[in-house]
Every structure is written in structure tokens, then in C-alpha cells.
């Protein structure tokens, strides 16, 4: 016998329930925004010089929410939603400005949006030097620059600028590489030329050889340039992401044409402040030492004695003397952690060693 007190579930009743939840979400967002404004007012009254953008605070929010997340919404979607909430809230305190290696539609542009959301004023610059210059001259609060590709290796020009610049690494961004074949044509058979940035073309070489063996390949300075060139040529295609910087209607003729799965690009956020500890941090540093047998082994032993995990070590010619090298290290921990501080102090005290801390910052969240 049916329960007379049980309500019949209808599509309309489900929609009404969703509307009520949306109203609650909206009310809570406005309450959160008011608390953010109060934080800004408190900082202003106290006259504190605490940075208004705190990467470690943002990282802790994402980690806390991920730890309590149980679905059914994918955790990646949760991160994207909160990235925009934090971005919009931060904009209530002050308009954030971010310079990135342009032009638009490049991976660096995508990395900047992934890190800061859509609220800040993000603008492209022409070179890695310009990214650093904009922040050093205080025309931008932060800069976003590539540092590493998982297949092509380190971006040495970024390393060189970190050595000379007073800026510090504030955050790191990992961006999965997904290449698609876009065209105004609707069939592969109609294609005559494929445009792309040289590294991008190299990452898709096997697919191009197998499916478009007779196609002409046209290298361009950037993905944005490739998109512009390809849109004007009949029978042209371009290798790019799904997001494009213009309203031109592209057909995606093939998805994920990269030769290897799991390719990631790593980017750095550079700024004038050093983030505080988040509890899950990374420290990057540069050092050089006299060319003596076994000295590198001694240096690495300093970190081993403190039981610190080195996640990367890279060498680079110093450009000052022949066979003189700089070493770049990433290690787990913040420079204010006792073990890290002890290792850095011992390293700096070693005869002939020159050390520069490039930054301590939260390890990647997503």
C-alpha cells in the first residue's frame, strides 16, 4: 500500500529544490564576499604590510576542501569553482595585475588563468625578460613564465633571469598538454598545410606522420600566430588547444594528437614577496662552488644529513668562466622549516660556495 504522506517526485519539484539550493549558495557567496571585504578593511586599519595575495592561504583552502570532498562532483571541478570564487573575492580587496609570456592562447596564458582565475587584469608581454621587468618595475603584481616541459626539459632563459632578478618564486603551475587539430575544413582529406609552434609540432610528429604524411608543416612563433595564419588559408589546419582567443568557428578534426600521454608543462609565478609556510611547500635555490673533486657529493650530503628530499637538480653554465657551473635544486620544505634552514645555513657557510634562494612556495595543488 502506498504511503499517503510520501510526496511524488516530479521534474518540477526537483528543479524547485535546485533553485532553493542555488539561492542558498548565492547567499553564502555574498556572506563570504563580505568577510573578505572585512579582511581588507582590517588590514587597512592596522596599517599592516601583509601581502593581499597569499598563495599559501589559497593552497590551504584547496587542500582542505579536497580532503573533505566526497563527490559526486569531480574534484577537479571543485578546484576550478573555488579558483574563480577566490579570484573574484580577491578582486574586492584590490585589482590584481598579472603579466604573462604572450600572446593570448598560449599555454602560459592558460596557466595564468588556471592560477589566478578570470578576475585579475592579465596581460601578455613579448618575452621572459619582459615578464620579470613588469614585476620588478611594479607595473604588475605577479608574472607567469614557463620553466619546464616534461619532454623538452628546462627553460634556461627563465633560470638565467631567476639568478639575476630580485624577484622570488611564489607558486608553481602544472598544465597538462593536450593538442587538437583545428580547421575550418570538415575533413582531414581537405587539408593541405598544418600550422603550429615548433615544440607543439614536435610533440605531435608521430600522429602527423601516420595520418597526414604528405601534409606541409608550417612553423609559427606561437600558437596564437598559428591560429591567425591558419584561419586565412583554405585547406589549412592548426595544432592548438580547444580554447581559442577569437570567435572564429573552428572544427576539431582530431582530439589529443600528442604522441605521448601525460605530458605536462610547468610554470612559475614570480613576485616580490616570499609566501609563508603552507605545510606542503617546495624551496628552489641556486648555488655554485669551486671546481674541486668530490665537492658536489659533499654539498648533496648536507641535504641528506637533514633528510631532505631533493625533487630536482639541474646544472647550467654560469656564462662567466669556462667550466664554471650553476646548480639549481628543488627540495621539499619551506626555507623557514628547521631542517631546511639548517641545511641552507651549512651550505652557505661552506668555503667558496655561493647560494641564492629562488623562492619557497606551496607545492602544486591541482
Residue pairs with C-beta under 8 A, 6 or more apart in sequence:
7 13
29 85
32 85
32 89
33 88
33 89
33 92
36 89
36 90
36 92
36 93
37 92
37 93
39 93
40 52
40 92
40 93
40 94
43 50
43 52
43 93
51 273
52 90
52 93
52 94
53 90
53 96
53 141
53 142
54 275
54 276
55 170
55 171
55 269
55 275
55 278
55 361
55 362
56 275
56 276
56 277
56 278
56 281
56 361
56 362
57 278
58 86
58 362
59 278
59 280
59 362
59 363
59 365
60 278
60 279
61 82
61 86
62 79
62 82
62 365
62 366
63 280
63 365
65 78
65 79
65 82
66 75
66 78
66 79
66 365
69 75
69 78
75 366
76 366
79 365
79 366
83 114
83 115
83 117
84 117
84 118
84 119
86 117
87 116
87 117
87 118
87 119
87 120
88 117
88 119
90 96
90 119
90 120
91 119
91 120
95 120
95 121
96 116
96 119
96 120
96 121
96 141
96 142
97 120
97 121
97 122
97 123
97 139
97 140
97 141
97 142
98 112
98 116
98 120
98 121
98 122
98 123
98 140
98 141
98 142
98 143
98 144
99 122
99 123
99 124
99 125
99 130
99 131
99 134
99 135
99 139
99 140
99 142
99 143
99 144
100 108
100 109
100 111
100 112
100 122
100 123
100 124
100 125
100 131
100 143
100 144
100 145
101 108
101 124
101 125
101 127
101 128
101 130
101 131
101 144
101 145
101 146
102 108
102 109
102 123
102 124
102 125
102 126
102 222
102 224
103 109
103 124
103 222
103 224
103 225
103 245
104 124
104 224
104 245
105 222
105 223
105 224
105 227
105 240
105 241
105 243
105 244
105 245
106 124
106 222
106 223
106 224
107 146
107 175
107 177
107 223
107 241
107 265
107 267
108 144
108 145
108 146
108 267
109 122
109 124
110 175
110 241
110 243
111 144
111 146
111 173
111 175
111 265
111 267
112 122
112 144
113 122
114 173
114 175
115 144
115 171
115 173
115 267
115 269
116 122
116 142
123 140
125 131
125 134
128 145
128 146
128 155
128 157
128 158
128 161
129 157
129 161
131 143
131 144
131 145
131 270
132 143
132 145
132 161
132 165
132 167
132 270
134 140
134 143
135 141
135 142
135 143
135 167
135 270
135 271
135 272
136 165
136 166
136 167
138 272
141 271
142 170
142 269
142 270
142 271
143 167
143 269
143 270
143 271
144 173
144 267
144 268
144 269
144 270
145 155
145 158
145 161
145 267
145 268
145 270
146 155
146 158
146 265
146 266
146 267
146 268
147 154
147 155
147 158
147 159
147 172
147 266
147 267
147 268
148 154
148 155
148 265
148 266
149 155
149 177
149 199
149 263
149 264
149 265
149 266
150 177
150 262
150 263
150 264
150 265
150 266
151 203
151 260
151 263
152 199
152 202
154 314
154 328
156 316
158 268
159 286
159 314
159 316
159 326
159 328
160 316
160 319
162 169
162 270
162 284
162 286
162 358
163 286
163 326
163 356
165 270
166 272
167 270
167 271
167 272
168 270
168 271
168 272
168 273
168 274
168 357
168 358
168 359
169 268
169 269
169 270
169 284
169 358
169 359
169 361
170 269
170 270
170 271
170 273
170 274
170 275
170 359
170 361
171 268
171 269
171 275
171 361
171 362
172 266
172 267
172 268
172 269
172 282
172 361
172 363
172 364
173 266
173 267
173 268
173 269
173 364
174 264
174 265
174 266
174 267
174 364
175 264
175 265
175 266
175 267
176 262
176 263
176 264
177 203
177 258
177 263
177 264
177 265
178 241
178 242
178 255
178 256
178 258
179 200
179 203
179 204
179 239
179 240
179 241
179 256
179 257
179 258
180 239
180 240
180 241
180 242
180 252
180 254
180 255
180 256
180 257
181 188
181 194
181 237
181 238
181 239
181 252
181 253
181 254
181 257
182 227
182 230
182 237
182 238
182 239
182 240
182 244
182 250
182 251
182 252
182 253
183 190
183 191
183 230
183 236
183 237
183 238
183 250
183 251
183 253
184 231
184 236
184 248
184 249
184 250
184 251
185 191
185 234
185 235
185 236
185 237
185 251
185 253
186 251
186 253
187 253
188 211
188 212
188 253
188 254
190 235
191 212
191 215
191 235
191 236
191 237
191 253
192 215
192 216
192 234
192 235
192 236
193 215
193 216
193 217
193 218
193 233
193 235
193 236
193 237
194 201
194 208
194 212
194 215
194 216
194 217
194 218
194 236
194 237
194 238
194 239
195 218
195 220
195 226
195 227
195 229
195 230
195 236
195 237
195 238
195 239
196 204
196 217
196 218
196 219
196 220
196 223
196 226
196 238
196 239
196 240
197 219
197 220
197 221
197 222
197 223
197 225
197 226
197 239
198 219
200 223
200 239
200 240
201 208
201 217
201 219
201 239
203 258
203 259
203 260
203 263
204 239
204 257
204 258
204 259
205 259
206 259
207 254
207 257
207 258
207 259
208 215
208 217
208 257
211 254
218 226
218 229
220 226
220 229
223 238
223 239
223 240
223 241
224 245
226 238
226 239
226 240
227 238
227 240
227 244
227 245
227 246
227 248
229 236
229 238
230 236
230 237
230 238
231 238
231 246
231 248
237 253
238 250
239 257
242 252
244 250
269 361
270 359
274 335
274 359
274 360
275 281
275 360
275 361
275 362
276 336
277 334
277 336
277 337
277 360
278 334
278 362
280 362
280 363
281 332
281 333
281 334
281 337
281 360
281 361
281 362
281 363
282 311
282 330
282 331
282 332
282 333
282 360
282 361
282 362
282 363
283 330
283 331
283 332
283 333
283 334
283 335
283 340
283 357
283 359
283 360
284 328
284 329
284 330
284 357
284 358
284 359
284 360
284 361
285 328
285 329
285 331
285 344
285 355
285 356
285 357
285 358
286 326
286 327
286 328
286 329
286 355
286 356
286 358
287 299
287 326
287 327
287 329
287 347
287 353
287 354
287 355
287 356
288 318
288 324
288 325
288 326
288 327
288 353
288 354
289 295
289 296
289 299
289 350
289 352
289 353
289 354
290 351
290 352
291 323
291 324
296 327
298 350
299 327
299 347
299 350
299 353
300 310
302 343
302 346
302 347
302 350
303 310
303 329
303 331
303 343
305 343
306 339
306 340
306 342
306 343
307 339
308 331
308 332
308 333
308 339
308 340
308 343
309 331
309 332
310 329
310 330
310 331
311 330
311 331
311 332
312 328
312 329
312 330
313 327
313 328
313 329
313 330
314 327
314 328
314 329
315 325
315 326
315 327
315 328
316 325
316 326
316 327
316 328
317 324
317 325
317 326
318 324
318 325
318 326
328 358
331 340
332 363
333 339
333 340
333 360
334 340
334 360
335 341
335 344
335 357
335 360
336 360
340 360
344 355
344 357
347 353
347 355
348 355
